[in-house]
């Protein structure tokens, strides 16, 4: 998602969707996307190695990765990473994906009509 975390949390609150910030071991994450580009994974590996700040990974209540698979694969490939900060949306993958897409669409719409935001 291109949307900032506070915006996502605010919208989840408005829709009455539960969520929590959690620390998850990489082996507990379940990727839903199998095809990832090595160069994108490498890009995030470099960010991890340089201690660059990264947004949390969005996951379902079953630890399925909803977004930023390249970042997740970079974390999972690094044996020094013991836990990953995740935004756990307390829904199944279909409902969670639906609400996150709705939030992203609203954010994009607002940005198009208020470019100075």
N, C-alpha and C positions, 0 to 999 in steps of 0.2 A: 504494500500500500504506500502511496505517496503522501498520505494524510498523517499529520503529526499525532503523536500518542494522546495528548490532552484532548484533542478534538474527538478522537475515536472513543475515548472513555466517556466524554460528555454525551456523545450520541448514543452509546450503549445505555447509559443511565436514562436518557430520554425515552428509549424504547423498552426499558425495564428488563434489559438483558444482563444477567449476572456475568461477572468477570473477576479475575484476580491476577495479580502479578506473582509469578512463581519462578523458582529456580529449578530447572529440570536437567538431569544428566543427559548428555547427548544420546546415549543408547536407548533412552526412553521415548525419544521422538519418533514419530511414524511419518515418513515422507509420503505425500500423495502424488508428487511429480517425480518421475524417474529419469526423465531426460533433462539433464542440466548441461550447461556449457562450461567446459573446463576453465576457459579464460575468466568467466564470471566468478567461479568458485575461487580461482587463484587471486582475483582482485580482493575478495573478502578475506582470504587467508592473510594477505599482506596487511589489511586493516587490523585483523586480530593480532598479528605479530607486532604491529606498531602501536597497540593499545588505543586505536581510534575508537571513539564512541560509536556504538551501533544501536539502532532502535531494537526493541524487543521483537521476538518472533511470535506471530499470532498462531495459536494452536487451539484445537477443540478440547472439549472435556475429556476426550480419549487420547490426548497428546498427538493428534494428527496435525501436521503442519499445514496451515492454510495459505501462508504467503511467505515470501522471501526464501524460497528453497535453496537458492545459491548460497545465501548467507548461512543457512542451517547446515548444508553439506560442508561448508568451510569449517564450521565449528566441530562437526562430527568427525572430520578428517584430522583434527589437531588433538593428539593425545594429551596435551597439557591442559586442555579445556575440561574442567570437571563439572561445570554446570553452566547453563545458558538462561538468561533472563527471558521469560516468555509472558505474553499476555494471553492467559487462558480464558477463552470465551466459553461460557458454560452452556454450550449447545452442541448438537451433533454437527458433522461436517457440512451437510447440506444447508441447515438453518444458519449456521455460523457464516458460511460463505455468502449466503443470500444477504444477511444483515450487513456484513462488511462491504459487500459490493454496493449496497444501498447507501452506506455512509460515504464510500469513495465517490459515488455519483453525485451526492449532495455537495460534497466538498468541491469537486470539479466544477459543478454548476455555480457555486458561490464564487469561486476564483475567477471564472469567466466574466461574471457580472460585477466583481469587485476586485480588479487586478491589483490595487494598492494594498490589499490585505496581506 
